């Protein structure tokens, strides 16, 4: 079925290429200049590893990228990139005095194990900036303590 569709489209594609594009109008994608914002703003962070040398199997230091590389580099220098300390479970959060969850992002997943800790199975729920959330099992209230940068042009896709 696919080959029939290609066969039917091939004559029209060939006619279009011959009539609209000469050899001087075609160029390889690899030489197309990269679109930029005109040099405005800081350059993107370079969180790419150097890659493996020929004939070697790459390790995490060579091939990690993005947030994984950020965490690796932080660990190598003894810096804790992500706060993995447990939240306060010595009390149950209330609407007037919620359990504060520090976050650099405007949305975060939180797991509640109850008060005292491990009094119920972990219940995961999304916590958003500016809103409180109550655990359905124990009733504890959580609220985000947002410390990230304010971006008015954020778009969620």
C-alpha positions, 0 to 999 in steps of 0.5 A: 500500500505504501509503495503504491502511494509513493509510486502515485506521488513520484511523477508529481514530485519530479515535475515540481522539482524540475520546474521550480528548483534549479541546481542553484536554488537547492542546498543541503540542510547541513549548510543552512544557517541556524536561526538565532535571536540576533545575539540577544540574551545569554547563550544556552548552557553547555550541558553536553559531554565530550563524547567517547574517543574512537574505540572506547566505550563511553561512561557517564562523564562522556555521554551524559547531557542535560539535567543528568549531566548537571546532577553528575557534575554537581555530585563530582564537585560535592554540590547537592543539585536537587534537594532530596531531604524528606518533608516535615512529617512530624505534624499534619499540615493545615490550611492555616499552617501547611507543609511547605514544599520548596521548588524551583519549578511552578509545578511539582509532584509530591508524595505523602506518607502520612504523619507520623512518617509511613503511616499510609502508602505513598500517595502522589499528587501534583502541587502547583504554585499558589495552590494548596493540596490536601492528601486524600488519605491523612488530610495533611495540607501541602503548599509550594514554597516557590523560589524559582524565577518569575517568567511571565511568558511561560508556555506549557505544551 
